[in-house]
Amino acid sequence: MGPAGYQRWRGLLFMHWPVPLQALRPLVPSALALDSFAGQAYISLIPFVIAESRPASAPAALATRFLETNLRTYVRAPDGEPGIYFFSLEASSLLAVAAARLLFGLPYFPAAMSTRREGSSIDYVSRRRGARDTVVEVTWSVDGATAPAAPGTRDHFLIERYSLYVTRRTGLYRGRVRHPPYPLHRAVVRRLRQTVVRAAGLPEPTQPPFCHCSPGVDVDIFWLERIATSPG
C-alpha cells in the first residue's frame, strides 16, 4: 500500500533528556516495551516546521504549512520493532489537529505558535490553546554540520526512528514513515522555558538538554496498521 500522505519537515531541534524507566512505565501502554540505550531511557522535545503537508491524493498546490512540537519517548513493539510513543503533539493548524486525532488517534493539541530566524539564531514559541500555561519557548543557534548519526550510537538511537505506536479502542497500532537519514548540525540552546514535560506527567528535567538540529527531510507517511500484542 502506498503512502497516505507527504510532508516536508524543516528546521528541527531535537532536545533530549535522560529519564528514569520507572517514571515512564505508568505513562506508556503496557503492550509496549520501554527502549533504552546502555540502560538509560530518554524523552525528547522537538519543535519544527511542517513546510508542506498533503494527502497522497491531493496536488502539491494544496499543501498546508504549520508548526509542530512533539514530546516523545522510545519504545519497542511486541515484535521487537523500535519506534516512538508520543505523550503530546502541538500544532498551529486546527485542521491538522483534527485530522491527526481522527485518523491516527494521536494526542494532538491546538496551539498558538510562531517562529522567527535571524542569521543562525531561531526563536520558537508554542502555547497550547485552552492551557496557556503549557508552553515551549526556545531560542537556539545552528553551529556547524556533523555527519548523519551512525548506527549503534546514542544519536542514531534517538534520531533515526521510523515507526510510531498508538493505542486505540481496537488495539495497538503502528504507523510508519519513510525518509532519508537526517542531515545533522550541532545546536546550542541559548534559552529554554517549557512546561510540556510536566504537563505530560513526567518529572521535570534537572539538567540542560543535549541537542541536535537538522535542516529537515521529505517524508512519506503511511496509514496505521494493527499489530499483535504478543510475539508470533
Residue pairs with C-beta under 8 A, 6 or more apart in sequence:
1 222
1 223
2 56
3 56
3 178
3 220
3 221
3 222
4 55
4 56
4 103
4 221
4 222
4 223
5 53
5 54
5 55
5 56
5 220
5 221
6 52
6 53
6 54
6 56
6 63
6 218
6 219
6 220
6 221
7 50
7 52
7 53
7 54
7 218
7 219
7 221
8 50
8 51
8 52
8 53
8 216
8 217
8 218
8 219
9 48
9 49
9 50
9 51
9 179
9 216
9 217
9 218
9 219
10 48
10 49
10 50
10 51
10 215
10 216
11 48
11 49
11 115
11 117
11 122
11 213
11 215
11 216
12 46
12 47
12 48
12 182
12 213
12 214
12 216
13 46
13 47
13 48
13 122
13 124
13 138
13 140
13 187
13 189
13 211
13 212
13 213
14 44
14 46
14 158
14 159
14 187
14 211
14 212
14 213
14 214
15 44
15 45
15 46
15 138
15 189
15 192
15 209
15 210
15 211
16 42
16 43
16 44
16 158
16 209
16 210
16 211
17 42
17 43
17 44
17 197
17 205
17 207
17 209
18 40
18 41
18 42
18 207
19 41
19 42
19 43
19 73
19 202
19 203
19 205
20 41
20 203
21 34
21 36
21 41
23 202
23 203
24 34
24 41
24 43
24 73
24 202
25 34
26 201
27 87
27 200
27 201
27 202
28 34
28 73
28 75
28 85
29 85
29 165
29 167
29 172
31 77
31 78
31 167
31 172
31 229
32 75
32 76
32 77
32 78
32 85
32 165
32 172
33 75
33 76
33 77
33 78
34 41
34 73
34 74
34 75
34 76
35 41
35 74
35 75
35 76
35 82
35 157
36 42
36 74
37 154
37 157
37 158
38 154
41 73
41 74
42 73
42 74
42 158
43 71
43 72
43 73
43 87
43 197
43 202
44 71
44 72
44 73
44 158
45 69
45 70
45 71
45 136
45 194
45 196
45 197
45 209
46 69
46 70
46 71
46 72
47 67
47 68
47 69
47 115
47 124
47 126
47 136
47 138
48 67
48 68
48 69
48 216
49 65
49 66
49 67
49 68
49 115
49 216
50 64
50 65
50 66
50 67
50 68
50 91
50 96
51 65
51 216
52 60
52 63
52 64
52 65
53 63
53 64
53 65
53 66
53 96
54 60
54 62
54 63
54 64
64 93
64 95
64 96
66 91
66 92
66 93
66 96
66 113
67 91
67 92
67 111
67 113
67 114
67 115
67 124
67 126
68 89
68 90
68 91
68 92
68 96
69 89
69 90
69 111
69 113
69 124
69 126
69 136
69 196
70 86
70 88
70 89
70 90
71 86
71 87
71 88
71 89
71 196
71 197
71 200
72 84
72 85
72 86
72 87
73 84
73 85
73 87
74 82
74 83
74 84
74 85
74 157
74 158
74 161
75 82
75 83
75 84
75 85
75 165
76 82
76 83
77 83
77 163
77 165
77 172
77 174
77 227
78 172
78 227
78 228
78 229
78 230
78 231
79 227
79 228
79 231
80 231
81 163
81 174
82 161
82 163
83 161
83 162
83 163
83 164
83 165
83 174
84 161
84 163
84 164
84 165
85 164
85 165
85 166
86 106
86 107
86 164
86 166
87 107
87 200
87 201
87 202
88 107
88 108
88 109
88 196
88 199
88 200
89 100
89 106
89 107
89 108
89 109
90 108
90 109
90 110
90 111
90 113
90 126
90 128
90 136
90 196
91 97
91 100
91 108
91 109
91 110
91 111
91 113
92 110
92 111
92 112
92 113
92 126
94 110
96 108
97 108
97 109
97 110
100 106
100 108
101 107
101 108
103 224
104 166
104 175
104 224
105 166
105 167
105 168
105 173
105 224
106 164
106 166
109 128
109 129
109 130
109 131
109 134
110 128
110 129
110 130
111 126
111 127
111 128
111 129
112 126
112 127
112 129
113 124
113 125
113 126
113 127
114 123
114 124
114 125
115 122
115 123
115 124
115 125
116 122
116 123
117 123
120 141
120 142
120 143
121 139
121 140
121 141
121 190
122 139
122 140
122 141
122 142
123 138
123 139
124 136
124 137
124 138
124 139
124 140
125 135
125 136
125 137
126 135
126 136
126 137
127 134
127 135
128 134
128 135
128 196
128 199
131 199
133 195
134 195
134 196
134 199
135 193
135 194
135 195
135 196
136 193
136 194
136 195
136 196
137 191
137 192
137 193
137 194
138 189
138 191
138 192
138 193
138 194
139 189
139 190
139 191
139 192
140 187
140 188
140 189
140 190
140 211
140 213
141 187
141 188
141 190
142 185
142 186
142 187
142 213
143 185
143 186
143 187
143 188
144 185
144 186
145 183
145 184
145 185
145 186
146 184
146 185
146 186
147 184
148 181
148 182
148 183
148 184
149 155
149 156
149 158
149 159
149 160
149 181
149 182
149 184
150 156
151 160
155 184
155 212
158 212
159 182
159 184
159 212
160 181
160 182
162 176
162 177
162 178
162 179
163 174
163 175
163 176
163 177
164 174
164 175
164 176
164 177
165 172
165 173
165 174
165 175
166 172
166 173
166 175
166 224
167 173
170 226
171 226
171 227
171 229
172 226
172 227
172 229
173 224
173 225
173 226
173 227
174 224
174 225
174 227
175 221
175 222
175 223
175 224
175 225
176 222
176 225
177 219
177 220
177 221
177 222
178 219
178 220
178 222
179 217
179 218
179 219
179 220
180 217
180 218
182 212
182 214
182 217
183 214
183 215
183 217
184 212
184 213
184 214
185 212
185 213
185 214
185 215
186 211
186 212
186 213
187 211
187 212
187 213
188 211
189 208
189 209
189 211
192 208
192 209
197 203
197 204
197 205
198 204
